[in-house]
Amino acid sequence: MLALNWKGILKVIGSLEIVVGLLMLSVPFIDILTFKPITLSFLLTSIILLGIGYYLQRLEAQEIGLLEGIITTSIAWPLITLEASIPLMVSLKISFVDAWFESISGFTGTGFTVLTGIDYMKPSIVTWRSIMQWSGELGVVVFAMVLFPYFYRLGASAYGIERPIKIDASFYMTARRLIRIYLVLTIAGIIAYVYSGMNFYEAFNHVLTTIATGGMSTYDAGYQVIFDRAPLTYVPVLIFMFLGGMNFVLLDKLLRGELGSIWRSEEFKTYLYSMSLLVVFTILSYIFVDKAGYLYSIIAGTFNLVSAMTTTGFSIGSISELSTTTKLILIASMYFGGMVFSTAGGIKSFRLLIICKKIKHSAVATLIGGKAEKAMRIDGSFIDESEVSQALLFALVHILAIFTGAVFITVYGYSFVDALFEATSAAGCVGLSAGVISSISPLGVKLTIMALMLLGRIEYIQLYLVLGFIAGRKIVKVLK
């Protein structure tokens, strides 16, 4: 019988409940600042979550292992989004499914929305959508690591699943450094957005969702409304989308002025070069296939491709009206995504680099009769076969999840290209839409997209866990 440390799991989840409860207090706080009636559903839910969290974090528990960390993460994501949906459902008087959809889209940093009338909603509710993206993409466990002294000892495994790379001596110091980087970029973004033409309300909300590569906006029509009124905002938004897709290790070096170290990174070059190539393809497709003007093609093509590849989800112009060719280029960019250890989704540039190097080595080995050097290096470090296998496996699982989701969506009468676009956007936590997702989308489509968003956000850990149990408990015991 496989014994699990359930007290440890519950205590870690209790810490996360407190974090979410504290975040929810932002809604009544903003209500007070904007002289609006206090949103009682958020206030009461916050109090309840703080109470549950306080009770659970008082449990005496041992450190959780890798398996418990995976289980904790697998429970926490659906649970947190479910809890966040309740006050949203009550305050907006929407269906439970729509509220849960919006919460999943928010915390996973996807940016899809089934809401209408956002332009006229209370600022506190609109800002809550942005806060969900900002906190969810960095990771609620990152905040828990900093807030609770015991979390480092108890929940390091859960943190390691969310943010497996260190940029300091310990996970605790790494979490503190991540929050510092996040805050610096957020403040810099607000200043840049206001300076280029947004008001403070727009700038605050849009920078939260840009840094988080989330894409939710303060308007039904999204960023397009701001671009039409203040086109100069295009430049800082484009820059911060690019930064949002970058590795936190490199962002840390950027803030330290170590530009040479950034340029020496092979993953950064892969990120930059692949994005640049796809930008060129997108612009050409806009010009020669969509028959758009040259200037508009450069502006919209560049912006939408960068938004897609960084998995941000802002857009200029109608994505649904684009040609199949342009959509396929955007699908490829959403599939590749940003860099590892960033807020971006997709298979990530590091895995793409590994796969490309493996193909190159295999091709060379074939040409010279298998005498090529088998070991691969990235930035001077050896990449063993297990890392190559993991990269290939993830790329395969990701594309299988996308195609499965697309097939389910086509059942409801959508074209396969549009269904593929929407499924790729969901699994990559992007939020760009070809017109499939809306408030009137069929229930089956919404549920499919919700599943893809959750699976894509923590990179199919739940799926691996289920397959592990199916394959046999001996495999799962290895994780203990």
Secondary structure, DSSP 4 states (H G I P E B T S, - for coil): -----HHHHHHHHHHHHHHHHHHHTHHHHHHHHTT----HHHHHHHHHHHHHHHHHTTS--PPP-HHHHHHHHHHHHHHHHHHHHHHHHHHHT--HHHHHHHHHHHHTT--------GGGS-HHHHHHHHHHHHHHHH-HHHHHHHH-TTHHHHHHHHHHHHS---SSSSHHHHHHHHHHHHHHHHHHHHHHHHHHT--HHHHHHHHHHHHTT----SSTTTTHHHHHH-GGGHHHHHHHHHHHTS-HHHHHHHHTT-HHHHHT-HHHHHHHHHHHHHHHHHHHHHHHTS---HHHHHHHHHHHHHHHHTT----SS-STTS-HHHHHHHHHHHHH-S-SSSS--SS-HHHHHHHHHHHHHHHHHHHTTS-S---EEETTEEE-HHHHHHHHHHHHHHHHHHHHHHHHHHTTT--HHHHHHHHHHHHTT----SS--STTS-HHHHHHHHHHHHHHHTTTHHHHHHHHHHH-HHHHHTT-
